[in-house]
Amino acid sequence: MGRDVWFFLFFIGVLLFGWPLMSIFLSGLAMYLFVSWLLFIVLIYFATKVTEREDGGG
Amino acid sequence: MFSPWTLLIIILVYLLLLFSVAYFAERKELQGRSLVSNPYIYSLSLAVYCTSWTFYGSVGRAANSGLSFLTTYIGPTLMAALWWVVLRKIVYLSKENRITTIADFISSRYGKSLGLSVLVTFVAIIGITPYLGLQLKAVMTSFSLLSGRPEGSHFAGWFISLLLGVFAVIFGARRLDASERHGGLVFAVAFESAFKLIAFLLVGIFVTYGLFNGFGEIFSRIKAGPFASLMTIGSGSPASFLEWTSLTFLSMMAIMFLPRQFHVAVVENYSVDHIKKAMWLFPLYLFLINIFVLPIAYGGLLLGEAPSAADYFVLSIPMHYNQSLLALVVFIGGFSAATAMIIVESVALSTMVMNSFVMPTLWDLSAIRNFHAVVLNIKRVVILGCVFLGYIFAVYIGEFYSLVDIGLKSFEAVTIFAPSILLGLYWKGGNKKGAIAGIIAGFSVWIYTLLIPSLMRAGLIETGGLMATIFNSTLLNPTALFGLKGLDRWSHSLFWGLFLNIGFYVGVSIFTRQSDAETQQAIVFVDSFSPLTLAPAQRPATIAEIEDILGQYIGPIEARDSIDGFMKKNGLDRESISREWLLKLRQEAERTLSGALGTSISTLVFEDRMVLTHDEAMRVSDSIQHISRSLRLSRQELAEANRQLAMLKEFSENIIESLPLGVATLDESLNVKYWNSGMEMITGVEKSDALDKSASGLLTCLEPRLFTPEVHEGEITCRRNFEPPIILKGNVSRLTGAQKGYVLVLEDITEKKKIEEELFRATKHASVGKLAAGVAHEIGNPLASISSLVQELQTEDLTSFTAASLTTINQQVHRIARIVRNLGDFARLYPRQKVPTNLRDILENTLNLVRYDRNFRKIEIQTDVHDTPPLKIDPDQIQQVFLNLILNARDAMPEGGSLSISVKQSDGHVEMCFADTGQGIDPEVRDKVFDPFFSTKGPTKGTGLGLSICYSIIKDHGGTIEIDSEKDRGTRFIIKMPVEA
């Protein structure tokens, strides 16, 4: 997978915490932000596990 | 709630606790059981990012600007997703290039430019000082809040600043460490991170569940109240999406480029592996420490607290509800957050100052005594200086701004480094000039748009006059530069800062040339890093690990011996080895292994980059052990061969030294290279005086013509320094083999020659003697007849003529008889008897015989006769010798002269010397004077047998007779006769 997974993850994060998606959840923005935040952390966790299993590195 | 002194004591106790924790961790590290080298400590140490800004300021910002405070933590979370690509590369490059600060990193990337390092350090100090001030402001304010004594806060602030400065020195500058690693400090920071998280969670739980019924109640009450806008972003809220985006970006840059973050994330990194875990652990920490920010902020507002005091809701709320213990825990939590930042930041800044300013200035003085101590003390002063710079900011400027405001200024400042670092990592075209131009442009924007306005607001810069004109102009308004309006100040400053920074960096880089050093470093930084080959970076490893790794390849016993040998040699103890020595041990182990595997492979082995299967590792291990065994055997054989060679050399030398011959070797230039003791004896030249000297300079007879490719053998007469000339028989031959030159073998044959001459003379004498004996016998008989007939005729009556003729015939017959008698003497026809006789008597008798000779009247005879023991001699023969010598002296001095006769005992001999002042003898004939029938007097004056007879007589008596004569300078005869025992 290489470094692509990380750039992809970063891109996901930019989207999650960027204006377009945030503006959709304006009514419950705090909840959205915290849930997205936790979700993003979990995604990072899984990505590290997957990449470790594959080749031990990025 | 607490007295100031109580709080100060508590602070002191807490600092001592931190120090104990740090000390404990360092001790463990020395013992090879590092507590710091694990991803959890690494992740917690990264939480130094959460300072008093997080602890107090986030709540303040949340209460005033709503959700925008989250950007400070979401930004780092986003950045964490790229850590495996970006941070890992930075860590790798920093390890490879021994980089210890962010200034060093930028400087190294752009050709190791000192100027760039100085610039970055300067920007960092100016940019981070507000951040340091923020911490001290938070501590002072929380101190005065908790003590209820605002008037004492400045003194407390000063005292606390001093205390923190001292502890920063203790933590970060106890000794100079080239690696700038501080394991104890990292562990203490991790401890503080844990403490402040717990403290914040406690107060969060208290507010959320103690004062309210949870998140639901708080959020619904806020939504329904006047503070509803705090729950959103964009229109109708205090924060715009642009500001959200800008602040998120700033936070992403801050987590990478704040000096303290660079220090803990890069410099203090033990293993790149830890980054993988930190990528989610650290964001999780940020998540946890922010869970209760909104409830506390909203709860404080709901409880009626003023938004302007929101920075300290975490403290004021428990205090309001008399939760003194919780308030104390919160105070310590906030103090913890500030302390960690101050200590790490001041250590990081001081390292930058030392590397960029101090060391380049003092390097020429490195030879002075105690240079190490001087440098360390300067570093300590710099650390204290950084802390007090922050204090000054806090006191004179800090009061005008919230904590977050101050912090964001620092975030903007460190963003200045982003283009030169991030673009420099992936674009080889970036050069030093571009980096300098970009940083200066970005810094200028920062000063103009953020710093100057804050200084003006603090009253430190005049707001009127020219400044007012400039600031109010359309183009140069600090909040609307070049007429760009509608942006919040953070976005505005960020936009122009990045725009000009990147613009200058790229533009100047494109239009200027790179030096060779910059090109090389660009390749190192951009190209050498390859994720495919990247593996865990160097980690120090414990002694056990090093021994284990080494043992896998050279055998466990050999590995243990190697390590024990290293420890013993350096006086180390396995239980208490310092990090520095651990690194040296690892390097030594790498060197040991490189002898078998080569440098690159051994490095890879220790960096865990070598991926072998178990079987492959075992085969390599077997091979290495076999090689080691063979090498050991070879070494033993070599040692034995050396020993035997040494013995052989000594034996050969002994032989040559023992020879009764002179042996010398010369090089091609005829300089002496070897000179044995035989040569010393022969030539009288010591070995030490002979070596490396020219042979012909030592003995003139060793002329260059003797040293030709052909072998020369022959006799040469040499002059020595102290003796009469010697006769040497020599052999000169070429040296065969690698060493060119000559071998010279000399034998002293002087004595041998003398004996040969003696023998020759004796033989000649014997031959002549035999001849003389025959002639004497044949002539003697007829002579006797003639003599008796003449005597008979003389009795007759004769005429006068006949009588006269008969008389003449008789005289001639007597003369012939005398000659015959001499011949007989020579041939020893008349046997003699030897009796003990005193030479003095013989000499006296002889002198009496000649005294009255008229020819002796003109000759002065001087005698010097010492008492000598009687010699067993034939007195008549010896008298004959004396008489011959005296008569020869008379004949040599026809006009008169002097004759000196001396007799003395000397070295077991009696020496007699007859020295005249006569004509002397020519050198050409000197050696012949003892030959029979040789005479210098002419054919009618003597038979030429006199000296021959003397020679024979003396020889017969076991003595020697020698002559020493020079033409016109007289002659000396020296007779030596042995004294019989």
Contacts between the chains, C-beta under 8 A, distances in Angstrom:
chain1	res1	chain2	res2	distance
A	2	B	531	6.7
A	3	B	84	7.4
A	3	B	85	4.8
A	3	B	531	6.4
A	6	B	81	5.7
A	6	B	82	5.6
A	6	B	84	5.4
A	6	B	85	5.3
A	7	B	82	7.3
A	7	B	85	7.4
A	9	B	81	4.4
A	10	B	78	6.3
A	10	B	81	4.5
A	10	B	82	5.2
A	13	B	77	7.1
A	13	B	78	4.4
A	13	B	81	5.7
A	14	B	78	6.6
A	17	B	74	5.2
A	17	B	78	6.8
A	17	B	248	6.5
A	18	B	245	7.3
A	19	B	234	7.7
A	19	B	241	4.3
A	19	B	244	7.5
A	19	B	245	7.0
A	22	B	233	6.7
A	22	B	241	7.3
A	22	B	244	7.7
A	23	B	234	6.6
A	23	B	241	7.5
A	26	B	232	5.3
A	26	B	233	7.6
A	26	B	234	6.9
A	27	B	232	8.0
A	29	B	67	6.1
A	29	B	231	6.4
A	29	B	232	5.4
A	29	B	233	6.4
A	30	B	67	6.1
A	30	B	219	6.9
A	30	B	231	5.8
A	30	B	294	6.1
A	33	B	67	6.5
A	33	B	70	5.8
A	33	B	74	7.4
A	34	B	287	7.6
A	34	B	291	7.5
A	37	B	70	7.8
A	37	B	74	6.4
A	37	B	77	6.5
A	37	B	283	7.7
A	37	B	287	5.7
A	38	B	287	6.1
A	40	B	77	6.3
A	40	B	78	8.0
A	40	B	81	7.7
A	40	B	283	7.4
A	41	B	77	6.8
A	41	B	280	5.4
A	41	B	283	4.7
A	41	B	284	5.4
A	41	B	287	6.3
A	42	B	280	7.8
A	44	B	80	6.5
A	44	B	81	5.7
A	44	B	279	5.4
A	44	B	280	4.4
A	44	B	283	6.7
A	45	B	280	4.2
A	47	B	81	8.0
A	48	B	84	7.8
A	48	B	276	5.0
A	48	B	277	7.2
A	48	B	279	5.9
A	48	B	280	6.3
A	51	B	84	7.6
A	51	B	276	7.9
A	52	B	276	6.6
A	56	B	535	7.8
A	57	B	84	7.7
A	57	B	531	6.2
A	57	B	534	6.1
A	57	B	535	7.3
A	58	B	84	4.1
A	58	B	85	5.9
A	58	B	88	6.8
A	58	B	531	5.4
A	58	B	534	7.9
